[in-house]
Amino acid sequence: MGRISKTLEKLSSEHQESSELKLDAAKAGCKLIVSQPDRAICTLHGVLRSVTLRPVDGVTALEAELYDGSDSVTLIWLGRRKIEGIAAGRQLKAYGRIGTRNGTRVIYNPRYELEA
């Protein structure tokens, strides 16, 4: 039963999506989020899973969860309510210093390039 479960998991769409995103990150010349140490300047590639507007320390901020198949990082643009092109489902490359806030990986005010 164990082998069958493992085979089914490998064939699952989530596992396939994860593998494809990891491959896309490698093709874009980026390392995976899971391999990035805190406070490192990094270039990440992935897909935006969600985009929300919420206050951060009393300042309006646009937050987007970037997923690359290995882990997620929250991209936070302080003082922004909307950025054209930033929407769930879009692929992008983000540049910035990665850190941790309340146990979550974050990059504040990242530079980014939208993928076609």
Jmol script that loads the backbone (N, CA, C; Angstrom):
load data "model"
ATOM      1  N   MET A   1       0.815  -1.190   0.000  1.00  0.00           N
ATOM      2  CA  MET A   1       0.000   0.000   0.000  1.00  0.00           C
ATOM      3  C   MET A   1       0.865   1.263   0.000  1.00  0.00           C
ATOM      4  N   GLY A   2       2.035   1.217   0.651  1.00  0.00           N
ATOM      5  CA  GLY A   2       2.895   2.383   0.727  1.00  0.00           C
ATOM      6  C   GLY A   2       3.391   2.839  -0.636  1.00  0.00           C
ATOM      7  N   ARG A   3       3.777   1.882  -1.502  1.00  0.00           N
ATOM      8  CA  ARG A   3       4.269   2.224  -2.833  1.00  0.00           C
ATOM      9  C   ARG A   3       3.169   2.854  -3.684  1.00  0.00           C
ATOM     10  N   ILE A   4       1.984   2.347  -3.571  1.00  0.00           N
ATOM     11  CA  ILE A   4       0.871   2.882  -4.349  1.00  0.00           C
ATOM     12  C   ILE A   4       0.579   4.314  -3.925  1.00  0.00           C
ATOM     13  N   SER A   5       0.576   4.573  -2.628  1.00  0.00           N
ATOM     14  CA  SER A   5       0.327   5.926  -2.132  1.00  0.00           C
ATOM     15  C   SER A   5       1.392   6.893  -2.635  1.00  0.00           C
ATOM     16  N   LYS A   6       2.648   6.481  -2.585  1.00  0.00           N
ATOM     17  CA  LYS A   6       3.737   7.338  -3.059  1.00  0.00           C
ATOM     18  C   LYS A   6       3.619   7.611  -4.550  1.00  0.00           C
ATOM     19  N   THR A   7       3.260   6.595  -5.321  1.00  0.00           N
ATOM     20  CA  THR A   7       3.096   6.765  -6.763  1.00  0.00           C
ATOM     21  C   THR A   7       1.959   7.728  -7.068  1.00  0.00           C
ATOM     22  N   LEU A   8       0.844   7.568  -6.375  1.00  0.00           N
ATOM     23  CA  LEU A   8      -0.288   8.465  -6.578  1.00  0.00           C
ATOM     24  C   LEU A   8       0.070   9.901  -6.222  1.00  0.00           C
ATOM     25  N   GLU A   9       0.847  10.064  -5.147  1.00  0.00           N
ATOM     26  CA  GLU A   9       1.251  11.420  -4.755  1.00  0.00           C
ATOM     27  C   GLU A   9       2.128  12.055  -5.826  1.00  0.00           C
ATOM     28  N   LYS A  10       3.037  11.263  -6.391  1.00  0.00           N
ATOM     29  CA  LYS A  10       3.912  11.792  -7.437  1.00  0.00           C
ATOM     30  C   LYS A  10       3.126  12.207  -8.668  1.00  0.00           C
ATOM     31  N   LEU A  11       2.038  11.526  -8.914  1.00  0.00           N
ATOM     32  CA  LEU A  11       1.221  11.829 -10.082  1.00  0.00           C
ATOM     33  C   LEU A  11       0.229  12.953  -9.825  1.00  0.00           C
ATOM     34  N   SER A  12       0.112  13.371  -8.582  1.00  0.00           N
ATOM     35  CA  SER A  12      -0.872  14.404  -8.248  1.00  0.00           C
ATOM     36  C   SER A  12      -0.532  15.714  -8.943  1.00  0.00           C
ATOM     37  N   SER A  13      -1.552  16.487  -9.230  1.00  0.00           N
ATOM     38  CA  SER A  13      -1.341  17.748  -9.938  1.00  0.00           C
ATOM     39  C   SER A  13      -0.523  18.735  -9.109  1.00  0.00           C
ATOM     40  N   GLU A  14      -0.691  18.712  -7.797  1.00  0.00           N
ATOM     41  CA  GLU A  14       0.077  19.620  -6.942  1.00  0.00           C
ATOM     42  C   GLU A  14       1.567  19.324  -7.044  1.00  0.00           C
ATOM     43  N   HIS A  15       1.916  18.048  -7.033  1.00  0.00           N
ATOM     44  CA  HIS A  15       3.323  17.673  -7.136  1.00  0.00           C
ATOM     45  C   HIS A  15       3.883  18.056  -8.504  1.00  0.00           C
ATOM     46  N   GLN A  16       3.084  17.858  -9.557  1.00  0.00           N
ATOM     47  CA  GLN A  16       3.527  18.219 -10.903  1.00  0.00           C
ATOM     48  C   GLN A  16       3.715  19.727 -11.023  1.00  0.00           C
ATOM     49  N   GLU A  17       2.774  20.508 -10.465  1.00  0.00           N
ATOM     50  CA  GLU A  17       2.891  21.963 -10.494  1.00  0.00           C
ATOM     51  C   GLU A  17       4.148  22.408  -9.760  1.00  0.00           C
ATOM     52  N   SER A  18       4.391  21.814  -8.603  1.00  0.00           N
ATOM     53  CA  SER A  18       5.563  22.144  -7.807  1.00  0.00           C
ATOM     54  C   SER A  18       6.842  21.878  -8.601  1.00  0.00           C
ATOM     55  N   SER A  19       6.901  20.728  -9.258  1.00  0.00           N
ATOM     56  CA  SER A  19       8.083  20.378 -10.054  1.00  0.00           C
ATOM     57  C   SER A  19       8.282  21.353 -11.214  1.00  0.00           C
ATOM     58  N   GLU A  20       7.179  21.721 -11.882  1.00  0.00           N
ATOM     59  CA  GLU A  20       7.267  22.658 -12.998  1.00  0.00           C
ATOM     60  C   GLU A  20       7.748  24.031 -12.536  1.00  0.00           C
ATOM     61  N   LEU A  21       7.259  24.493 -11.380  1.00  0.00           N
ATOM     62  CA  LEU A  21       7.679  25.794 -10.870  1.00  0.00           C
ATOM     63  C   LEU A  21       9.156  25.788 -10.491  1.00  0.00           C
ATOM     64  N   LYS A  22       9.629  24.691  -9.904  1.00  0.00           N
ATOM     65  CA  LYS A  22      11.049  24.584  -9.565  1.00  0.00           C
ATOM     66  C   LYS A  22      11.906  24.625 -10.830  1.00  0.00           C
ATOM     67  N   LEU A  23      11.451  23.946 -11.867  1.00  0.00           N
ATOM     68  CA  LEU A  23      12.169  23.936 -13.139  1.00  0.00           C
ATOM     69  C   LEU A  23      12.171  25.331 -13.773  1.00  0.00           C
ATOM     70  N   ASP A  24      11.028  26.028 -13.716  1.00  0.00           N
ATOM     71  CA  ASP A  24      10.947  27.391 -14.243  1.00  0.00           C
ATOM     72  C   ASP A  24      11.911  28.327 -13.523  1.00  0.00           C
ATOM     73  N   ALA A  25      12.021  28.172 -12.199  1.00  0.00           N
ATOM     74  CA  ALA A  25      12.945  29.006 -11.423  1.00  0.00           C
ATOM     75  C   ALA A  25      14.388  28.755 -11.857  1.00  0.00           C
ATOM     76  N   ALA A  26      14.729  27.486 -12.067  1.00  0.00           N
ATOM     77  CA  ALA A  26      16.084  27.150 -12.510  1.00  0.00           C
ATOM     78  C   ALA A  26      16.355  27.721 -13.898  1.00  0.00           C
ATOM     79  N   LYS A  27      15.378  27.627 -14.800  1.00  0.00           N
ATOM     80  CA  LYS A  27      15.540  28.176 -16.158  1.00  0.00           C
ATOM     81  C   LYS A  27      15.731  29.694 -16.125  1.00  0.00           C
ATOM     82  N   ALA A  28      15.087  30.358 -15.146  1.00  0.00           N
ATOM     83  CA  ALA A  28      15.203  31.811 -15.019  1.00  0.00           C
ATOM     84  C   ALA A  28      16.504  32.216 -14.322  1.00  0.00           C
ATOM     85  N   GLY A  29      17.295  31.229 -13.905  1.00  0.00           N
ATOM     86  CA  GLY A  29      18.569  31.514 -13.247  1.00  0.00           C
ATOM     87  C   GLY A  29      18.428  31.883 -11.784  1.00  0.00           C
ATOM     88  N   CYS A  30      17.340  31.443 -11.151  1.00  0.00           N
ATOM     89  CA  CYS A  30      17.067  31.784  -9.755  1.00  0.00           C
ATOM     90  C   CYS A  30      17.216  30.565  -8.845  1.00  0.00           C
ATOM     91  N   LYS A  31      17.612  30.823  -7.603  1.00  0.00           N
ATOM     92  CA  LYS A  31      17.644  29.768  -6.594  1.00  0.00           C
ATOM     93  C   LYS A  31      16.262  29.658  -5.971  1.00  0.00           C
ATOM     94  N   LEU A  32      15.990  28.531  -5.323  1.00  0.00           N
ATOM     95  CA  LEU A  32      14.694  28.306  -4.697  1.00  0.00           C
ATOM     96  C   LEU A  32      14.577  29.079  -3.387  1.00  0.00           C
ATOM     97  N   ILE A  33      13.354  29.452  -3.044  1.00  0.00           N
ATOM     98  CA  ILE A  33      13.096  30.205  -1.813  1.00  0.00           C
ATOM     99  C   ILE A  33      13.598  29.437  -0.604  1.00  0.00           C
ATOM    100  N   VAL A  34      13.355  28.132  -0.576  1.00  0.00           N
ATOM    101  CA  VAL A  34      13.728  27.323   0.578  1.00  0.00           C
ATOM    102  C   VAL A  34      15.245  27.355   0.840  1.00  0.00           C
ATOM    103  N   SER A  35      16.041  27.627  -0.186  1.00  0.00           N
ATOM    104  CA  SER A  35      17.501  27.621  -0.021  1.00  0.00           C
ATOM    105  C   SER A  35      18.079  28.986   0.347  1.00  0.00           C
ATOM    106  N   GLN A  36      17.232  30.017   0.451  1.00  0.00           N
ATOM    107  CA  GLN A  36      17.712  31.372   0.726  1.00  0.00           C
ATOM    108  C   GLN A  36      17.881  31.616   2.227  1.00  0.00           C
ATOM    109  N   PRO A  37      19.066  32.035   2.657  1.00  0.00           N
ATOM    110  CA  PRO A  37      19.248  32.371   4.077  1.00  0.00           C
ATOM    111  C   PRO A  37      18.649  33.752   4.375  1.00  0.00           C
ATOM    112  N   ASP A  38      18.280  33.978   5.633  1.00  0.00           N
ATOM    113  CA  ASP A  38      17.756  35.287   6.032  1.00  0.00           C
ATOM    114  C   ASP A  38      18.792  36.372   5.764  1.00  0.00           C
ATOM    115  N   ARG A  39      18.285  37.543   5.393  1.00  0.00           N
ATOM    116  CA  ARG A  39      19.060  38.754   5.128  1.00  0.00           C
ATOM    117  C   ARG A  39      19.891  38.688   3.851  1.00  0.00           C
ATOM    118  N   ALA A  40      19.671  37.669   3.041  1.00  0.00           N
ATOM    119  CA  ALA A  40      20.408  37.568   1.779  1.00  0.00           C
ATOM    120  C   ALA A  40      19.686  38.366   0.702  1.00  0.00           C
ATOM    121  N   ILE A  41      20.455  38.980  -0.182  1.00  0.00           N
ATOM    122  CA  ILE A  41      19.872  39.621  -1.352  1.00  0.00           C
ATOM    123  C   ILE A  41      19.685  38.515  -2.376  1.00  0.00           C
ATOM    124  N   CYS A  42      18.460  38.383  -2.881  1.00  0.00           N
ATOM    125  CA  CYS A  42      18.164  37.250  -3.744  1.00  0.00           C
ATOM    126  C   CYS A  42      17.295  37.644  -4.927  1.00  0.00           C
ATOM    127  N   THR A  43      17.296  36.770  -5.915  1.00  0.00           N
ATOM    128  CA  THR A  43      16.422  36.858  -7.076  1.00  0.00           C
ATOM    129  C   THR A  43      15.585  35.596  -7.080  1.00  0.00           C
ATOM    130  N   LEU A  44      14.269  35.761  -7.046  1.00  0.00           N
ATOM    131  CA  LEU A  44      13.343  34.632  -6.958  1.00  0.00           C
ATOM    132  C   LEU A  44      12.392  34.650  -8.143  1.00  0.00           C
ATOM    133  N   HIS A  45      11.934  33.483  -8.540  1.00  0.00           N
ATOM    134  CA  HIS A  45      10.984  33.359  -9.643  1.00  0.00           C
ATOM    135  C   HIS A  45       9.864  32.427  -9.199  1.00  0.00           C
ATOM    136  N   GLY A  46       8.619  32.826  -9.457  1.00  0.00           N
ATOM    137  CA  GLY A  46       7.501  31.972  -9.088  1.00  0.00           C
ATOM    138  C   GLY A  46       6.186  32.545  -9.562  1.00  0.00           C
ATOM    139  N   VAL A  47       5.111  32.010  -9.007  1.00  0.00           N
ATOM    140  CA  VAL A  47       3.764  32.443  -9.358  1.00  0.00           C
ATOM    141  C   VAL A  47       3.109  33.072  -8.130  1.00  0.00           C
ATOM    142  N   LEU A  48       2.330  34.129  -8.352  1.00  0.00           N
ATOM    143  CA  LEU A  48       1.628  34.785  -7.239  1.00  0.00           C
ATOM    144  C   LEU A  48       0.380  33.975  -6.900  1.00  0.00           C
ATOM    145  N   ARG A  49       0.315  33.504  -5.674  1.00  0.00           N
ATOM    146  CA  ARG A  49      -0.849  32.722  -5.231  1.00  0.00           C
ATOM    147  C   ARG A  49      -1.978  33.616  -4.751  1.00  0.00           C
ATOM    148  N   SER A  50      -1.637  34.718  -4.096  1.00  0.00           N
ATOM    149  CA  SER A  50      -2.669  35.624  -3.590  1.00  0.00           C
ATOM    150  C   SER A  50      -2.113  37.038  -3.532  1.00  0.00           C
ATOM    151  N   VAL A  51      -3.025  38.001  -3.622  1.00  0.00           N
ATOM    152  CA  VAL A  51      -2.669  39.421  -3.514  1.00  0.00           C
ATOM    153  C   VAL A  51      -3.701  40.054  -2.599  1.00  0.00           C
ATOM    154  N   THR A  52      -3.233  40.706  -1.515  1.00  0.00           N
ATOM    155  CA  THR A  52      -4.150  41.317  -0.548  1.00  0.00           C
ATOM    156  C   THR A  52      -3.662  42.710  -0.170  1.00  0.00           C
ATOM    157  N   LEU A  53      -4.606  43.509   0.300  1.00  0.00           N
ATOM    158  CA  LEU A  53      -4.304  44.849   0.793  1.00  0.00           C
ATOM    159  C   LEU A  53      -4.524  44.836   2.291  1.00  0.00           C
ATOM    160  N   ARG A  54      -3.499  45.202   3.072  1.00  0.00           N
ATOM    161  CA  ARG A  54      -3.647  45.239   4.522  1.00  0.00           C
ATOM    162  C   ARG A  54      -2.642  46.204   5.136  1.00  0.00           C
ATOM    163  N   PRO A  55      -2.984  46.739   6.290  1.00  0.00           N
ATOM    164  CA  PRO A  55      -2.037  47.644   6.957  1.00  0.00           C
ATOM    165  C   PRO A  55      -0.883  46.866   7.593  1.00  0.00           C
ATOM    166  N   VAL A  56       0.318  47.426   7.467  1.00  0.00           N
ATOM    167  CA  VAL A  56       1.507  46.869   8.104  1.00  0.00           C
ATOM    168  C   VAL A  56       2.094  47.968   8.972  1.00  0.00           C
ATOM    169  N   ASP A  57       2.041  47.798  10.291  1.00  0.00           N
ATOM    170  CA  ASP A  57       2.554  48.795  11.233  1.00  0.00           C
ATOM    171  C   ASP A  57       1.961  50.180  10.967  1.00  0.00           C
ATOM    172  N   GLY A  58       0.652  50.220  10.685  1.00  0.00           N
ATOM    173  CA  GLY A  58      -0.045  51.477  10.482  1.00  0.00           C
ATOM    174  C   GLY A  58       0.082  52.077   9.091  1.00  0.00           C
ATOM    175  N   VAL A  59       0.756  51.389   8.175  1.00  0.00           N
ATOM    176  CA  VAL A  59       0.939  51.867   6.811  1.00  0.00           C
ATOM    177  C   VAL A  59       0.196  50.920   5.866  1.00  0.00           C
ATOM    178  N   THR A  60      -0.525  51.464   4.894  1.00  0.00           N
ATOM    179  CA  THR A  60      -1.185  50.630   3.900  1.00  0.00           C
ATOM    180  C   THR A  60      -0.126  49.889   3.095  1.00  0.00           C
ATOM    181  N   ALA A  61      -0.377  48.606   2.842  1.00  0.00           N
ATOM    182  CA  ALA A  61       0.596  47.810   2.108  1.00  0.00           C
ATOM    183  C   ALA A  61      -0.110  46.802   1.212  1.00  0.00           C
ATOM    184  N   LEU A  62       0.470  46.571   0.048  1.00  0.00           N
ATOM    185  CA  LEU A  62       0.009  45.533  -0.855  1.00  0.00           C
ATOM    186  C   LEU A  62       0.893  44.320  -0.618  1.00  0.00           C
ATOM    187  N   GLU A  63       0.272  43.183  -0.328  1.00  0.00           N
ATOM    188  CA  GLU A  63       1.014  41.949  -0.060  1.00  0.00           C
ATOM    189  C   GLU A  63       0.669  40.910  -1.112  1.00  0.00           C
ATOM    190  N   ALA A  64       1.687  40.186  -1.585  1.00  0.00           N
ATOM    191  CA  ALA A  64       1.489  39.119  -2.560  1.00  0.00           C
ATOM    192  C   ALA A  64       2.319  37.915  -2.137  1.00  0.00           C
ATOM    193  N   GLU A  65       1.711  36.727  -2.175  1.00  0.00           N
ATOM    194  CA  GLU A  65       2.421  35.501  -1.838  1.00  0.00           C
ATOM    195  C   GLU A  65       3.023  34.913  -3.108  1.00  0.00           C
ATOM    196  N   LEU A  66       4.361  34.822  -3.146  1.00  0.00           N
ATOM    197  CA  LEU A  66       5.079  34.257  -4.284  1.00  0.00           C
ATOM    198  C   LEU A  66       5.473  32.826  -3.947  1.00  0.00           C
ATOM    199  N   TYR A  67       5.105  31.873  -4.806  1.00  0.00           N
ATOM    200  CA  TYR A  67       5.393  30.453  -4.590  1.00  0.00           C
ATOM    201  C   TYR A  67       6.237  29.940  -5.745  1.00  0.00           C
ATOM    202  N   ASP A  68       7.338  29.234  -5.420  1.00  0.00           N
ATOM    203  CA  ASP A  68       8.227  28.726  -6.464  1.00  0.00           C
ATOM    204  C   ASP A  68       8.304  27.205  -6.523  1.00  0.00           C
ATOM    205  N   GLY A  69       7.421  26.515  -5.829  1.00  0.00           N
ATOM    206  CA  GLY A  69       7.428  25.055  -5.816  1.00  0.00           C
ATOM    207  C   GLY A  69       8.132  24.482  -4.609  1.00  0.00           C
ATOM    208  N   SER A  70       8.973  25.284  -3.945  1.00  0.00           N
ATOM    209  CA  SER A  70       9.694  24.805  -2.757  1.00  0.00           C
ATOM    210  C   SER A  70       9.162  25.447  -1.485  1.00  0.00           C
ATOM    211  N   ASP A  71       8.768  26.711  -1.572  1.00  0.00           N
ATOM    212  CA  ASP A  71       8.313  27.474  -0.401  1.00  0.00           C
ATOM    213  C   ASP A  71       7.671  28.762  -0.913  1.00  0.00           C
ATOM    214  N   SER A  72       7.147  29.549   0.009  1.00  0.00           N
ATOM    215  CA  SER A  72       6.523  30.825  -0.325  1.00  0.00           C
ATOM    216  C   SER A  72       7.244  31.966   0.371  1.00  0.00           C
ATOM    217  N   VAL A  73       7.145  33.148  -0.221  1.00  0.00           N
ATOM    218  CA  VAL A  73       7.646  34.376   0.386  1.00  0.00           C
ATOM    219  C   VAL A  73       6.571  35.436   0.164  1.00  0.00           C
ATOM    220  N   THR A  74       6.371  36.303   1.156  1.00  0.00           N
ATOM    221  CA  THR A  74       5.401  37.379   1.026  1.00  0.00           C
ATOM    222  C   THR A  74       6.131  38.631   0.549  1.00  0.00           C
ATOM    223  N   LEU A  75       5.698  39.142  -0.603  1.00  0.00           N
ATOM    224  CA  LEU A  75       6.244  40.382  -1.137  1.00  0.00           C
ATOM    225  C   LEU A  75       5.377  41.512  -0.614  1.00  0.00           C
ATOM    226  N   ILE A  76       5.993  42.530  -0.001  1.00  0.00           N
ATOM    227  CA  ILE A  76       5.237  43.622   0.625  1.00  0.00           C
ATOM    228  C   ILE A  76       5.698  44.948   0.036  1.00  0.00           C
ATOM    229  N   TRP A  77       4.738  45.648  -0.595  1.00  0.00           N
ATOM    230  CA  TRP A  77       5.008  46.990  -1.108  1.00  0.00           C
ATOM    231  C   TRP A  77       4.337  47.976  -0.161  1.00  0.00           C
ATOM    232  N   LEU A  78       5.124  48.694   0.628  1.00  0.00           N
ATOM    233  CA  LEU A  78       4.594  49.645   1.602  1.00  0.00           C
ATOM    234  C   LEU A  78       4.062  50.891   0.895  1.00  0.00           C
ATOM    235  N   GLY A  79       2.909  51.393   1.377  1.00  0.00           N
ATOM    236  CA  GLY A  79       2.332  52.612   0.834  1.00  0.00           C
ATOM    237  C   GLY A  79       1.641  52.437  -0.503  1.00  0.00           C
ATOM    238  N   ARG A  80       1.443  51.206  -0.937  1.00  0.00           N
ATOM    239  CA  ARG A  80       0.805  50.954  -2.229  1.00  0.00           C
ATOM    240  C   ARG A  80      -0.538  50.279  -2.019  1.00  0.00           C
ATOM    241  N   ARG A  81      -1.530  50.694  -2.781  1.00  0.00           N
ATOM    242  CA  ARG A  81      -2.852  50.076  -2.743  1.00  0.00           C
ATOM    243  C   ARG A  81      -3.051  49.123  -3.911  1.00  0.00           C
ATOM    244  N   LYS A  82      -2.388  49.423  -5.025  1.00  0.00           N
ATOM    245  CA  LYS A  82      -2.529  48.611  -6.228  1.00  0.00           C
ATOM    246  C   LYS A  82      -1.301  48.816  -7.097  1.00  0.00           C
ATOM    247  N   ILE A  83      -0.881  47.752  -7.773  1.00  0.00           N
ATOM    248  CA  ILE A  83       0.199  47.823  -8.751  1.00  0.00           C
ATOM    249  C   ILE A  83      -0.303  47.095  -9.995  1.00  0.00           C
ATOM    250  N   GLU A  84      -0.304  47.772 -11.119  1.00  0.00           N
ATOM    251  CA  GLU A  84      -0.763  47.153 -12.364  1.00  0.00           C
ATOM    252  C   GLU A  84       0.044  45.897 -12.651  1.00  0.00           C
ATOM    253  N   GLY A  85      -0.640  44.826 -13.015  1.00  0.00           N
ATOM    254  CA  GLY A  85       0.021  43.574 -13.360  1.00  0.00           C
ATOM    255  C   GLY A  85       0.225  42.632 -12.190  1.00  0.00           C
ATOM    256  N   ILE A  86       0.152  43.140 -10.973  1.00  0.00           N
ATOM    257  CA  ILE A  86       0.315  42.289  -9.796  1.00  0.00           C
ATOM    258  C   ILE A  86      -1.057  41.691  -9.475  1.00  0.00           C
ATOM    259  N   ALA A  87      -1.228  40.413  -9.814  1.00  0.00           N
ATOM    260  CA  ALA A  87      -2.503  39.722  -9.609  1.00  0.00           C
ATOM    261  C   ALA A  87      -2.233  38.237  -9.404  1.00  0.00           C
ATOM    262  N   ALA A  88      -3.119  37.584  -8.704  1.00  0.00           N
ATOM    263  CA  ALA A  88      -2.985  36.143  -8.467  1.00  0.00           C
ATOM    264  C   ALA A  88      -2.906  35.410  -9.805  1.00  0.00           C
ATOM    265  N   GLY A  89      -1.996  34.445  -9.872  1.00  0.00           N
ATOM    266  CA  GLY A  89      -1.820  33.659 -11.081  1.00  0.00           C
ATOM    267  C   GLY A  89      -0.716  34.150 -12.001  1.00  0.00           C
ATOM    268  N   ARG A  90      -0.206  35.369 -11.776  1.00  0.00           N
ATOM    269  CA  ARG A  90       0.874  35.907 -12.616  1.00  0.00           C
ATOM    270  C   ARG A  90       2.219  35.355 -12.179  1.00  0.00           C
ATOM    271  N   GLN A  91       3.089  35.100 -13.145  1.00  0.00           N
ATOM    272  CA  GLN A  91       4.456  34.702 -12.844  1.00  0.00           C
ATOM    273  C   GLN A  91       5.319  35.947 -12.856  1.00  0.00           C
ATOM    274  N   LEU A  92       6.279  35.987 -11.935  1.00  0.00           N
ATOM    275  CA  LEU A  92       7.196  37.116 -11.916  1.00  0.00           C
ATOM    276  C   LEU A  92       8.526  36.734 -11.308  1.00  0.00           C
ATOM    277  N   LYS A  93       9.490  37.616 -11.534  1.00  0.00           N
ATOM    278  CA  LYS A  93      10.819  37.493 -10.939  1.00  0.00           C
ATOM    279  C   LYS A  93      10.937  38.652  -9.964  1.00  0.00           C
ATOM    280  N   ALA A  94      11.303  38.373  -8.704  1.00  0.00           N
ATOM    281  CA  ALA A  94      11.412  39.399  -7.673  1.00  0.00           C
ATOM    282  C   ALA A  94      12.853  39.479  -7.167  1.00  0.00           C
ATOM    283  N   TYR A  95      13.285  40.724  -6.872  1.00  0.00           N
ATOM    284  CA  TYR A  95      14.642  40.984  -6.375  1.00  0.00           C
ATOM    285  C   TYR A  95      14.533  41.736  -5.057  1.00  0.00           C
ATOM    286  N   GLY A  96      15.301  41.335  -4.060  1.00  0.00           N
ATOM    287  CA  GLY A  96      15.319  42.068  -2.804  1.00  0.00           C
ATOM    288  C   GLY A  96      16.001  41.286  -1.703  1.00  0.00           C
ATOM    289  N   ARG A  97      15.952  41.858  -0.506  1.00  0.00           N
ATOM    290  CA  ARG A  97      16.559  41.226   0.666  1.00  0.00           C
ATOM    291  C   ARG A  97      15.486  40.441   1.403  1.00  0.00           C
ATOM    292  N   ILE A  98      15.701  39.146   1.549  1.00  0.00           N
ATOM    293  CA  ILE A  98      14.721  38.278   2.192  1.00  0.00           C
ATOM    294  C   ILE A  98      14.931  38.274   3.698  1.00  0.00           C
ATOM    295  N   GLY A  99      13.844  38.280   4.430  1.00  0.00           N
ATOM    296  CA  GLY A  99      13.901  38.251   5.886  1.00  0.00           C
ATOM    297  C   GLY A  99      12.734  37.470   6.450  1.00  0.00           C
ATOM    298  N   THR A 100      12.522  37.598   7.749  1.00  0.00           N
ATOM    299  CA  THR A 100      11.428  36.901   8.417  1.00  0.00           C
ATOM    300  C   THR A 100      10.664  37.883   9.275  1.00  0.00           C
ATOM    301  N   ARG A 101       9.326  37.819   9.192  1.00  0.00           N
ATOM    302  CA  ARG A 101       8.448  38.635  10.034  1.00  0.00           C
ATOM    303  C   ARG A 101       7.370  37.709  10.584  1.00  0.00           C
ATOM    304  N   ASN A 102       7.322  37.580  11.900  1.00  0.00           N
ATOM    305  CA  ASN A 102       6.339  36.711  12.556  1.00  0.00           C
ATOM    306  C   ASN A 102       6.354  35.298  11.979  1.00  0.00           C
ATOM    307  N   GLY A 103       7.526  34.765  11.714  1.00  0.00           N
ATOM    308  CA  GLY A 103       7.666  33.408  11.221  1.00  0.00           C
ATOM    309  C   GLY A 103       7.412  33.226   9.733  1.00  0.00           C
ATOM    310  N   THR A 104       7.184  34.309   9.008  1.00  0.00           N
ATOM    311  CA  THR A 104       6.905  34.250   7.573  1.00  0.00           C
ATOM    312  C   THR A 104       8.051  34.894   6.805  1.00  0.00           C
ATOM    313  N   ARG A 105       8.481  34.274   5.702  1.00  0.00           N
ATOM    314  CA  ARG A 105       9.526  34.849   4.855  1.00  0.00           C
ATOM    315  C   ARG A 105       8.944  36.053   4.124  1.00  0.00           C
ATOM    316  N   VAL A 106       9.655  37.176   4.104  1.00  0.00           N
ATOM    317  CA  VAL A 106       9.165  38.407   3.480  1.00  0.00           C
ATOM    318  C   VAL A 106      10.274  39.123   2.718  1.00  0.00           C
ATOM    319  N   ILE A 107       9.855  39.915   1.732  1.00  0.00           N
ATOM    320  CA  ILE A 107      10.726  40.875   1.054  1.00  0.00           C
ATOM    321  C   ILE A 107       9.938  42.170   0.975  1.00  0.00           C
ATOM    322  N   TYR A 108      10.495  43.250   1.518  1.00  0.00           N
ATOM    323  CA  TYR A 108       9.845  44.556   1.488  1.00  0.00           C
ATOM    324  C   TYR A 108      10.253  45.318   0.232  1.00  0.00           C
ATOM    325  N   ASN A 109       9.263  45.941  -0.409  1.00  0.00           N
ATOM    326  CA  ASN A 109       9.462  46.790  -1.587  1.00  0.00           C
ATOM    327  C   ASN A 109      10.393  46.163  -2.623  1.00  0.00           C
ATOM    328  N   PRO A 110      10.066  44.926  -3.049  1.00  0.00           N
ATOM    329  CA  PRO A 110      10.945  44.265  -4.026  1.00  0.00           C
ATOM    330  C   PRO A 110      10.863  44.905  -5.402  1.00  0.00           C
ATOM    331  N   ARG A 111      11.945  44.850  -6.140  1.00  0.00           N
ATOM    332  CA  ARG A 111      11.886  45.144  -7.569  1.00  0.00           C
ATOM    333  C   ARG A 111      11.330  43.880  -8.207  1.00  0.00           C
ATOM    334  N   TYR A 112      10.698  44.007  -9.343  1.00  0.00           N
ATOM    335  CA  TYR A 112      10.097  42.828  -9.964  1.00  0.00           C
ATOM    336  C   TYR A 112      10.020  42.980 -11.469  1.00  0.00           C
ATOM    337  N   GLU A 113       9.927  41.837 -12.144  1.00  0.00           N
ATOM    338  CA  GLU A 113       9.710  41.773 -13.583  1.00  0.00           C
ATOM    339  C   GLU A 113       8.576  40.796 -13.811  1.00  0.00           C
ATOM    340  N   LEU A 114       7.518  41.248 -14.496  1.00  0.00           N
ATOM    341  CA  LEU A 114       6.391  40.380 -14.813  1.00  0.00           C
ATOM    342  C   LEU A 114       6.773  39.488 -15.992  1.00  0.00           C
ATOM    343  N   GLU A 115       6.359  38.225 -15.912  1.00  0.00           N
ATOM    344  CA  GLU A 115       6.573  37.292 -17.015  1.00  0.00           C
ATOM    345  C   GLU A 115       5.395  37.353 -17.965  1.00  0.00           C
ATOM    346  N   ALA A 116       5.637  37.142 -19.225  1.00  0.00           N
ATOM    347  CA  ALA A 116       4.570  37.210 -20.245  1.00  0.00           C
ATOM    348  C   ALA A 116       3.587  36.069 -20.115  1.00  0.00           C
TER     349      ALA A 116
END
end "model"
wireframe off; spacefill off
backbone 0.3
color backbone group
